Amino acid sequence: MKNHDKILDRMVQNVFPDEKLLQKFNIDFRWLVPNWVGIREVEGENAYRDMWGIKWVYMLNAFSLFDSPLKGAGINELGRFPWPDPHNPEMFTGLKEQARHWHENTEYVIVADSIKGGLLTKALQIRGYDGFFADLVQNLPFAEALLDTLLWFYKEAWTRYLKEVGEYVRVVYFTDDVGAQNAMLISPATFRSVIKPRLKDLIDHIKGQADVKFMYHTDGSVVPVIEDFIEMGVDILNPIQTSAMGMNTYAMKEIFGDRICFHGAIDVQQMLPFSTVEEVRYDVAKRIHDLGRGGGYFLSVCHDIGEDVPPENIIATFESAQEYGQYPLSMEEILKPEDLNPEPASLVQDAPTTKKARRPRRG
């Protein structure tokens, strides 16, 4: 692939997919990705520090968090910390030209990808997971001061970003994991009191810069706060991790589908690696039926497609999406009766988490 050396995400070692693949599988999103800046290689190690000063060390097939620069810091040290420049022009070099080209020559949906990290995620990385989780309980003034500084950075960066590309993009993508496999990373109450107001502030700010829809990425089990996402102004929820607890696609569509769109839902932990082609095709049909009724569903995989996924399953995913995703939807001859019209009691059951051997999520 000619794009093998074009890094999409240094941490998880993603590259930009080749344009020929995108066209073959009829992918209709095109992603603008800010440039990686401020990278400092660590001499003598397979490691680097990013623009925040966070150290990442290569382990297995990706880089993992190794050192958090604000670990143990006091609140007075936040003002002395060398924060990255949100207006660094190198982050956005070439993006306007690419966006204009797509806008003028194609009908693709242009998405402004996230400046890597988020509010909760970046706070956990820069402070250390144990440290910031403790701050939320025992040192809330520090936690809120750190989050407010990150909020300032992202508002400033998105202002510069959308000044460059805002007239061309239709969707803004922001990543900030608040869910884990079996529960949320923080309680719904903490999310509502600490994270939600700041995310809403950021969403309002971004939508004030350009006429865009806001796509919010959070892995994991997040059903308890989907209503909060809607109140914050989230238009599209990604990635609908169906292997996580409670992420029942039929139920989510029934409860929230008239107020929010869904992006993802094709599982990469259990289904794609371990299923037959026929099982993959069935799952794709089910997700389209569950989430696509009446529109409002962008079919995609839940996360990176790992090296353990058979190529024939990748092909089956996108070919069956084209076959089954034509409106009006008609799944009566494809899905079992219990999947076409689940009993109400099944809508509150948690999704299975131990159905098959599971590959850990990367990133």
Buried (B, 14 or more C-beta within 10 A) or exposed (E): EEBEEEBBBBBBBBEBBBEEEBEEBEBEBBBBBBEBBBEEEBEEEEBBBBBBBBBBBBEEEBBBBBBBBBEEBEBEEBEEBEBBBBEBEEBBEEBBEBBBEBBEEEEBBBBBBBBBBBBBBBBBBBBBBEBBBBBBEEBEEBBBBBBBBBBEBBBBBBBBBBBBBBEBBBBBBBBBBBBBBEBBBBEBEBBBEBBBBBBBBBBEBBBEBBEBBBBBBBBBBBBBBBBBBBEBBBBBBBBBBBBBBBBBBBBBBBBBBEBBBBBBBBBBBBBBBBBEBEBBBBBBBBBBBBBBBEEBBBBBBBBBBBEEBBEEBBBBBBBBBEEBBEEEBEBEEBBEEEBEEBEEEEEEEEBEBEEEEBBEBBB
